[in-house]
Amino acid sequence: PAGPAGGMDLAYVCEWEKKPKSNHCPSIPLVCAWSCRNLIAFTTDLRNEEEKDLTHMVHIIDTEHPWDVYSVNSGHTEVITCLEWDQSGSRLLSADADGHIKCWSMTDHLANSWESTVGSVVEGDPVVALSWLHNGVKLALHVEKSGASNFGEKFSRVKFSPSLTLFGGKPMEGWIAVTISGLVTVSLLKPNGQVLTATESLCRLRCRVALADVAFTGGGNIVVATSDGSSTSPVQFYKVCVSVVNEKCKIDTEILPSLFMRCTTDPARKDKYPAITHLKFLARDMSEQVLLCASNQNNSIVECWSLRKEGLPVNNIFQQISPVVGDKQPMILKWRILSATNDLDRVSAVALPKLPISLTNTDLKVANDTKFFPGLGLALAFHDGSVHIVHRLSLQMMAVFYGSSSQRPVDEPSLKRPRTAGPLVHFKAMQLSWTSLALAGVDSHGKLSMLRISPSMGHVLDMNMSLRHLLFLLEYCMVTGYDWWDILLHVQPSMVQNLVEKLHEEYMRQNAALQQVLSTRIVAMKASLCKLSSSTIARVCDYHAKLFLIAISCTLKSLLRPHFLNTPDKSPGDRLTEICSKITDVDIDKVMINLKTEEFVLEMTTLQSLQQLIQWVGDFVLYLLASLPNQGSPVRPGHSFLRDGASLGMFRELMVVIRIWGLLKPSCLPVYTATSDTQDSMSLLFRLLTKLWLCCREENHITEPDDALIDECCLLPSQLLIPNIDWLPINDGIISKLQNKQLVRLQFGKAPGLVGHTVSSQFDAFVRAPGQPKIDHLRRLHLGAYPTEECKSCTRCGCVTMLKSPNKVTAVKQWEQRWIKNCLCGGLWRKMPLSYS
């Protein structure tokens, strides 16, 4: 057992501004939900003093900018009882005490703009449980295999059927809800936007359902657990099958074995806990494990139960009649108690882990030996303001957090804690992040707290082991596509360099196809890590430029068309890559001759519309070559490109393409300011670029550029005007302010005047000052010092671009399509206030 107090600490709190007329007060019940994109949704009631009415609000925040809250009047007339994110983390369900269910999605893919377009209703019947249908995707993390080289072994796909499939096996989208009167309602979203809804009684004898939860089985069935709120009644379980018959949704239910909580049958505690207050399956896809909590006014007890197959003993009489029966014992399903706690303080909220950790004995043993606990703990919040993390199987205490109002344990256990006057501040709703490294709680004042949870629950580990734990979870996010903000909470500046190197090593061990799929995600991951240390901050710019380069290269190559339709299997883009790497000539025209120019013929308007992107390529190549002589300073952005053969190769290919396009339409060429009129700037740059590329084209055999090349690069500033590169701003998120473990206090709706950490100050030399003209980072257009166009910015890398496209050309549309849903770094977009400057 560790010093459990070391396992959790408060990262930030964010509270509502007190206003004289209308105030946000916590709704009862209060609900919150955390998505895999690290968006948190929670509810409050907006109380208007004059009209004495309540508005039921839903708030959505991104954990990196918690103050930038998007609050929407939910339109629910009664209090909101459930919030649920879908598996992609981009749609939200809300349900209320009047039977209305709404599905919210982003408007124009903006994380701070939401609308509800579809929904369903069971009129006047409060919803007590809600879930999206399962899409059939289930992974298992094997801690035992964390040293394996293959991602497929560490994170294996578990055979799991979707709740319902469309023609061809595609999972059907939709949701299921349980109401207080014992109805189950299912709504299916058809691909055409239509909603099919069916409602059915859970069993013939309908009875009140005070608490319920929904889980899924690997065979595609749904299991519903219900309780009427009294611990003297059984907890009932039902199997629900959903099907579509003749364009109508059909629901079949059957009864499964039920259970009575053990505390009610234990003579010592017989009538001590009259009410069941929490009923939860341990995970949405673990229908065979359930967590129950029974309470009285001051105390609670928690039990964990598991559904087992057991043999039924057969009477001897049958064995004499038919020996076959005696051999084959009939099996039945039976609930068995796994573990129970002692008497606890009264539980106010429960949060369950979402990390699908494998629970085999070897995995559990390895997790215990290496002190890797994410996904193994669940959180219990108490009325005295404290939070405990307990093991999901044994319910043993793993870590504890003492809230402001809870007193730390006194040395003499005989001292009863005096009940302080007035209600204490405590969490009314809690959620664990998707890697279990952070916990968000909304308390009885409507304030949001973000807690860090150490992966080892406070056990002190050597640096190597701590890195391995974080690396394992980063890889998990890389494979699933989930956002990894909560892992960054635990990265110290001294870890950054190591993590980036190890992440790269692990990535290089995967097969080529998987590397291709993950190629941009790993660059975005490295960028976010490098932000966290002052020694790597310049590389953030390089990684973002690399994402931009990869995207431009793919877009421009995809515009090339094969001249004859019956061309061999290689696309013009692939052939270009092949020829450029085979012909290492430094003369651009000699490389060009080997290409079929007719594949490069595009319409003139298309070429002109690409000029800004082409200009960026030209400027960047010139900037890199001009910075080669003072390459000794890694604090300058661009430094890492000088040793990156793959990126230099991409630039070289693009220069060839641009050269050919320039013959068709000279005005699409990059514009250089040269000192002499006769100089061919493109072929000069191509020659130097090729020489540099030859030094590092093989990753494991990199040579130093020779003096002749460096001398030529020294002359560049006297031949051409070296452009200013608009690097991305180092953004204003919270993560880098949390590293010194000091609590940050924030207010909803107010951007903090945070003092930037030392890291960003040395970097301001490269980024535009406030009064300077703004730039659209993805279209490379200048927006002026005070932009009049509405813009959006990325919640992760801070890159800015216009909301509406100024262009109608297909090629540009194709480029914009690359980042319409997410930024190139994978972050979500948020709409910016017009006054940003």
N, C-alpha and C positions, 0 to 999 in steps of 0.2 A: 504493500500500500504506500502510495506517494504522499507527500505533503499536499493534500488535495487542493489547498488554496492556491497553489501555483499554476493550476490548470487553466484558469479563466481570468481575463481582465477586461475592463471597459475600454473600448476604442473611442467611440464618440456617442454623444446623445444629441438629439435634435428635438426642440420643443416648439409649441405654438406661441405666437405673440399674443399677449393679453390685450384684448380690445374692449372698449367700453360697451359697444352695442351687441356685437355678435361674437360668440366664442365657440371654439371647437371643444366639445367634451366627449369623453370616450363613450361609444355606444355600448349598450348592454343587450345582448352579448357583443363582445368586441372580437372581430376576426381579422387574421392577417394571413398572407400567403407569399411564398418566396419562389421566384421562377429560376430556371436554369440559366437565364440570361442575367441573373442578379438584379432583377427588378423586384421590389417588394410592394405589395398592395395591402392596404389596411383600411379600416373604417373609423369614422368618427361621426358624431351628430353635431351639426352646426345649429347652435341654439340662438335664436334671435329674441333678445329681451323684450322688444316692443310688442311683437306679434305673438309671442309665447309659442312659436311653432318650431318644430325640429326638421331639419333637412338631413336626410341620410346620405352622407358623402362617402365616396371611395377615393382614396389617395394612392397615387402610384409614384414611387421614387426609384431612382437608379442608385445603388449603394455608393457609387463614386461621387455623386453630387446630391446628397440627401436633402439639401436645402431647396433644390430645384424641384419642388413637389408639384405634381399635376393633380389637381383636385377636381373631381367631377361630381355634379349633383346626379346621384345614381338614378333618380327617377323612381326608386322603390318607395312605395307609400308606407310600408311597414319596415321595421328594423331588419338590417341585412344579417342573415344567419350563417351564410357560407361564402367563401371565396376560394376558387380553385384555378390554378394555371394549367395550361395544357402541356404536353411533353416537349413542345418546341419552345415553350416559354414566351410565346408572343400573343397568346389569347387568354382571356380571363373570363371565368363564369362567376356571376354573383346571384345569390338566391335570397329571398326574404321571407318574412313571417306571414306573407299573404299568398304564398304559393307561386310567386313570379320568379322566373329564372331568366337572366340576361347573359348574352355572350358579347364580350367586349373585344374589339380588335383595334390595332393602330390605324390612324388616318395617315395616309401617305407614308407609311413606315416610320412614323415619328414617335419616339418613346414618350414624348410629353404631349401627345394629342390622341385621345381615344374616343371611340364611338361604339354604341351598341346597335347592331343591325338586326340580329335574330334573337329569338328566345322561345320560351315555352311557359305554360302556366297550368297549375292545378288550383283553380280558383278558391281562395280563402283557406287553403290548407298549408300551414307553415312547413317549410322545408327543413329537415333536421340533418340530412347528409346529402352530399353532392360529389360526383366525380366524373371526369371525362372517361369515355370508354377506353380500354387498353388497346394500344396500337401494335402489340405483338413484339415490340423491341425490348429485350431484356438482356442486360450484361451482368457478368459476375466478376468482381475484382478478386484475384487470387493473391493474397499477401505472400503466400508460400512461394509464388513464382515471381516476386518482385525483382529478382535478379535475372530472370529469363531475358533473352535478347529480343524475342518476338512479341510485339504488342498483342497479337492474337492469343498468345498463351496467358499473358497477364490479365487481359480483359476479354474473357471468352463470351461468345454469344450463347445465351441459353435458349433452348427450344421452347417457345411460348406462343400460343395462338392468340391472334387478336380477338376481341369480344365479338366482332362481326366483320365479315369480309365482303367486299364488292366483287363483281364478276372479275375473275382473274387473280383473286387472292389479295387484292389491295385492301388494307384495313379501312373500315368505314368509320367516319368521325361522328361523334355524338356524345351525349352525356346521360347519366342516370342519377336520379334523385329519390330520396325516401322522405315521405311526409309524416307529420305527427299522427295522422289518423290511420297509419299502417298501409299507405299506398306506395307502390313503386312506379315511377314514371321514367320512360326512356324516350329521348329525342334523338333522331338520326339526321345528320346533315348530308343531304344528297349533293353530289358534285355540282348540280345546277343551282344550288342555293336554297332549294326547297327543304323544309323541315318536316320529318314524319314523327309524330308523337303518339305514344300509346301509354295507357295507365292501367295498372292491374293491382288487385289486392295481394298483399304478401302471403296471407293465408286465409282460410275460410272464415275463421273467427278473427275479425279485425279488432285489434286492441290498440290503446294509446302507445305511441313510440316517443319516448322522451329523448333517447339518445340512439344514434345508429352510425354505422360505418360501412364502407363498401370496399371489397377487395376482389382480386381476379385470380383465376386458376390457370395453370398452364394449358389446360384443354379448351380454353375459350369461354368458360362459364364465369358467372359473377356470383360472389357470396355476399350476403347482407347480414350484418349482426344488428340486433335491436335489443333495447331494454326499456322497460316502462319507468325507469328511474328509481324503483324501489329495490333494495338489495334482497328482499325476501322473495321477489319474483325471479324466475329464471332469465338468463340472457339467451335469447333465441337466435338461431342461425337459419338462413334460407338460401337455397341455390336458385339463381335466376338465369334463365336462358332467353336470349333475345334472338329473334329471327325475322326475316322479311318475307312475307307471303303475299303474293299478288299486290305488290306496291304498298302493302300495309305492314306496319311494325307489329310484331306479335310477341307477347311475354308469357313464359311459362315459369311457375315457381314450384319448388318442393321443399319440404321441411328437412333440415339437417339436425344432428344431435345438439341439445342445448346444455347449459351448465348453470350451477349455482355457485356464487362466489364462496370461497372457503371461509372467509371471516364470518359468514352468517351461520355456518354449520359448526364453527369452533365454539365450544361451550363458554370459554373465557370471554369471547367477544360477541356473544350471540346478538344482542340488540345494540351494540355500540355504534355501528355505522349504518344508519337506516337508508342512506341514499347512494345510488351509483352516480358518480359525477363525471367520469370519463370512460369512454369505451372506444378503443382504437385497435385496428389491425396493425401489427408492427410495421408492415409495409403494404402498399397498394397491391403488390404482386406476391404477398405471403398470406394467403387466406387461412393458413393452418396455425397462425400464432396471433394471440390477441392479448391486449393490455387492458386491465380494468382497474378503476380506482373508486373506492367507496369512502364516503366522508360523513362526519357530523359537523357541528358548528365550528369546532376547533381543530379537529384532527382528521387524518386520512390514512388509508392503507392501500398499497398498490400490489396487484397480483398479475403474474404472467402465465397464460395457459397455452397449451399446445394440443393440436388435434392429432391423435395417433391411431394407427390401425392396430387392433388387438385381436388375439384369437379368443374364440368363445369355447370354454370347456364343454365337452359333450358327455352326456350321461353314459355309463357303461352299458346300459341296456341296448343302446343303438349300436355300440361297437360289436356286440354279439350278433345282432341281426345282420348288419352290413359292415364288414371290415373296412370298406372303402371310406365310409364316413369317419371312422376312427382315425385314419391317416391324415385326412385333409380337414384341418380345423376350419370351421367357418370364421370369417373375419368381420369385425364390426369397427366402425369409427367411434372413438371416444375421446372427450376432452380430459386432459390430465393437467394438473397444476405443475408448472415448471419451477416457479420461485415466487416468493412473497416478501414484502418488506416488513419491518416492525412498524409500530405506530409512528406516524410522521406528523409534522405540522400540517395544517390544511393546504392541500394542493390547489393552486389557482389556475395553472395551465400546464399542458404537456406538449413537448415537441419531439417528433420522431425523426430518426436519421433517414436521409434519402439516398445515401451512398450504398450501392447494391453489393456490399461486401460478402464474400463467400463464407459460409459458416461451418465448413467441414472441420473436423477435429484438428487436422494438420494446419489448416489456415489459422484457426484460433490459437494454436500453440505458437506458431511463428509470430503472430501478431503480439502475443503476450511476451515472447522472448525479446522481440525487437522494440517493444513498447510503441507499436503502431495502433492507435485506437480509433481513428476516424471511422464512423459508420457502426461502431460497436456500442456507442453510448446513446441514451435518450435523456432528454432534459425535463426535469420537473421544477416548476416554479411554485413558491409557497407564499402564503398570505403575509409572512413577515418580511417579504422582499428578497429572500435568498433564492438561489437556483442551485439545484444539485444535478450532476450528470451521473446516471447510474447505468450499469452494464445491461444491455438489452436482454440478456438471457438470465443472469444471476440476480439482477437488480442490486448488485453491490455498488457502493458509492465509489465513483472514479474521480470526480472533481467537484468543487463547491465554490460558489460566488456569494459573498455577503453583500446584499444591497445596502443602500444608505441607511435604511431604517432598521435592518436586522442587526441584532447585537451579535458580536462574535461569541463563540462558546466560552462560558466561564470555566475556570479550572475545576471548581467543585460542582460535579453534576447534580448535587442535591439542591442547589439553588434553582428554584423554579423561575423562569424568565417572567418578569412582571409584564402584564399586558399594558402597553402604553395607551394613553388616552387618545381617542380618535383613530380612524382607520389608517393603516400603514400603506405606503406606496408599494404596490406589487404588480407583477406582470399579469395582465389578463389574457394575453395571447402571445405565443412564442412560435418561432420557426427556425429550424436549423438550415444552414446553407447546403448546397448540393454536395459539398465535399465534407460537411460537418466541421469545418474549421472556423465557422462564425455562427453566432446565434443572435437573432433580432427579437426584441421583445417590445410590446407596446403596453405601457403601464396604466394604472387607474387615473392618471392625469392626461392620457392621450400622447404622452411623450415617447419617442422611439429611442431605444438603446441598442447599440451594436456591441456585442461582446466577442472577443477573440477566444477561441478554444485551442489550446496547444495540442498538436497531433499526438504528443506523448502524455497528455494530461498532466503536465508539470514535472514528469520525470526528467532529470538532467541527462542529456545524451551527448555523445561526442559529435563534433561538427559533421563528420562523415555520415553518421546515421541520420541526423536531422535533415541533411541535404537529400538523402535517399528517400525519406518520407515525403518531402515536398516534391521531389522529382516524380515519384510514383503518381501523385495526384495531378501534377501538371500534365503528365502523359495521358492520364485518364481524361482530362479536359480536352487535350489535343485530339484524342480518338473520338470523343462523343460530340465535340463542337460546343461544349458548355463554356460559359464565361468563367475565367479563373481569378476574378478579383479577390475572392475570399482567401485564396492561397497567398496572394501578394501581401496580405496582412501580416504574414509570418516571416517575410523575407527581410533579413538584415543586410545593410550595405556590404558587409564582408562576405556575404554568400553569393552575391550577384555573379561575379566572374565565374565561379565554380559551377553554379547552376546552368549558366548559358553554355559552358563547354560540355557539361555532362548531357544536357538536353540535346545538343548537336550530335554527340557520340551515339546516344540511343537512337536518334532519328536516322543516322547513317547506317545503323544495323538492320533497318527495315528493308523490305523488298522494294524494287523500283516503283511498282504501281502505287504502293501505299505512300512512298515518299512524294510522288507526284500529287496525290490527293492532299497531303498535309503540308505541301511546300509553302503556301502562304501563311498558314496558321502558325507554323513554327517561327516564321520571321516576326509575326505580330507578337508572339509570346516573348521572344528575345527582346523586342523593343520595350515591352511593358516591364520586363525585369531590369533592363539597363537604366530605366528612369529612376530606379531606387538607390543608385549609388553615384556619388559625384565623379568617380573615376571613369564611369562608363557612359556618362550622360550624352557625350557627343555621338555615340553609336546609335542612340535613339533615332537621330535624324537619318543616319545611314540606313537603318532598317526600314524606316518609313519610305525613304527614297527607293529602296529596293522593291518594296511592295508596289510602288508606283511604276517602276521600270518593268516588273513582271507583267503588270496589267496592260501597260502600253504595248509591250512586245506581243502579247497574245492578241490584242485587238488589231494592231496593224497587220500582223501576219494573217489574221483570219480574213482580212479584206482581199488578200490575193486570190485570184481565181485561176484554176487550171484552164489552159487554153483549149484543149480538146476534152470532151467529156470522158473519152475512154482512156484517160491517162493512167499510168500505173498507180500502185497503191499509195505512193507518198504524196502528201499534199504539198503545194508550193512552199508553204511555211517550213515543212520538214526538210524539203530539198534545199531551201535557202540555208538552214542551219548546217546541213551536211556539207554543202559546198564551202561555206565560210570557214568551217573548221578544218576542211581538207586543204584548201588553198590558203596558205599562210602568207601570201604575198603582201608587201606593205603598200603596193600601189592599188588604189581603190578601183581604177578602171580595169585592171587585169582580173580582179575578182569579179567585177560586174559582167565581163565578157562571157563568163561561164554560165550565166543565168539566162533563162528564156525570158526576154524582156516582155513578150506579149502577156505573160501572166501578171505583169505589174500594171497593166493599163487600167486606170480607173477614171471615172468622170471628173471633169475639171472642178466642179463644185465640191465634190467629195474631198479632193486633194486640198482645196483652199480651206475647207472647214477643219482640216487636221493640222493647220499651220501652228496653232498654239502648242499642241503636243510635240510636234516636230521641233519647234523652237526649244522646248524644254530639253529634249534629247541633245540637241546641238550645244546648248548652254552648259549642260551638265558635263558633257565630254570635255569641253574647253576648261571648265572649272577644275575638273579632276586632274587634267594634265598640267595645268598651271600650278596646282598645289603639290605636284610630285617632288619638286626640289626641297620644300620644307616638310617632307613627310615624317620628320622625326617627332612632330607634335601630335600625339593621338587625341588631344583635346579638340582639334579642329574637325568639324563634320566633314565627311567624305573620305576620311582616313582609311576606313576598312575596305573601301572599294579598290584601293590601289593593290590589294593582294587577293582580290576576289575574281579569279579567272572566269567563272561562270557569268558574272554580271558584265565584265568587260567584253566577253564574247557576245553577249546580247546587244550591248551598245554597238559593237562592230557590225553585227548583222543589220541593225536598224540604220546605221550610216549608209550601208550599201543600198537598202531599200529607198532611203530618202534621196540618195544620189540619182537613182533611176527615175523616181517621181519628179525630181527637179528638171530632168530633161523634158518631161511632158508639160510641166507647169512650173516655170522658174519661181513664181511668186510664193510657192509653198515651202521653199527652202528656208532653213534657219537664217536669220539676219545677223551678220557679224559686223562690228565696227572695226575695220582694218586700217592700218596706217598706209598701206600701198594699194593702189587700185588693181594691180595686175595679179595680186596674190590669190591662189586657189585655196581658200581657207579649209574647205572640206577635205581635200586630199592631204593637206598638211596634217590636219588633226587625225585623219584615218591612219596615216603613216606612223605617227607617234603612238596612237592607241594600239595599233597592231604590235609594235615593239613591246609595249608594256604588257599586253595580253600574252605574248609569247613567254614572258618571264614567269607567269603564274598560271598557265592554262592547265597544268597538272597539279592537283591539290597537294600531292605528297612530294612534289619535286619543284619547289618554288625557288627561283634564282633572283638575285638582286638586279635591278635595272642598271645597265652600264653607264659610265660617265657621259658618253656621247649623248645618250637619250636625255639624261638629266640636264646637260648643257642646253640641248635644244628646247627643253621645257622651260628653262630659265629665260629664254629669249621670247617666249610666247607673249608676256605682258607688253613687250615693246612692239609686237606685230598686231595683236588683237586686244580689244578692250575686254577685260575679264568681267563677266557678268556677276551681279549679285544673285545668289540662289535664295529663293524664299523657302527657308526651312519651316517645318511645322512648329507652331509654338509648343513649348513644354506646357502641358495644359494645367488647368486650375483645379484638378480633382483633389480628393482628400487623401489619397493613399500615402503620398510622400510626407504628409504632415503627421502621420500616425506612427512613424518609425521610432520616435524617442519614447514611446509608451506613455506619453502624457495624454490625459483625457482631453478631447477637443469638444467644446460646447458649441452647438449650432442652433440656428433658428429657422424654421420653415419659412420659405419665401424671401429669405435675406441671404444673398451671397456673402460669405464671410470675407472680411478684409484680412485674409490670412497673410501673415508675414511669410513670404516664400522661404523655403529652406535654402541653405547656403548653395545647394546644388544649382538651382536655377539662376542664381545671381551671376555666376561666372559665365553663364551661357547667354545672357541677354545680349551680348555683343552680336550674336548671329541672328537674332529675331527682331522683327520690326517693332519699333516703339509705338505707343498708342496713337499719336497723331498722324502716323504715316499711312500711305494708301494700303488698303486691304487687298487681298488676292483670293480668288476662288482656287483653292489648292488642287482641285481635281480637273477643272476645265482650263486652268492656267490663264484665267482672265483677270484683268485688274478691275477692282470694284470701286476704286476711289477711296478717299480718306473716310467719308461718311456714307456708307453704302445705302442706296435707296431700295435695293432689291431685298426681298426676304431671303434669309439664309438658314441653313441647318448646319450644326456642328456635330462631330462624332463624340460620343460620351467617353470614348477610351483614348483616342490619339489627339483629339482637339482639332482635327482638320475641318476646314470650313468650305462650304460650297453652296451655290444658289439653289433654292427650292425648285424654281421653275426653269425649264430648259430654254435658253435663248435661241436654240438651233432647231431646224427641222430636218437637217440632212440625216439620211439613214445611218451613215457611218458613225456620226456623233451619237445618235440614239443608241447604237450598239455599244459605244464606249460608256454612255451613261447607265445603260442597263447593268453594267458590271457592279455598280455601287448604288443601285436604287434602293435595295432593301437594307443592306448593311454597308458600312464604310469598307474600304479595301482591307482594313486591319480586322474586320469582323465585328467592330463595335456598332452599337445602335445609334441612329441619328436622333438628335433633338432639335426642335425648332428654336431659333435664337430670337431674342427680342430685337425689334428693328433698330433700337438705339445703340446696339453693340458697337463700341469703337474704342 
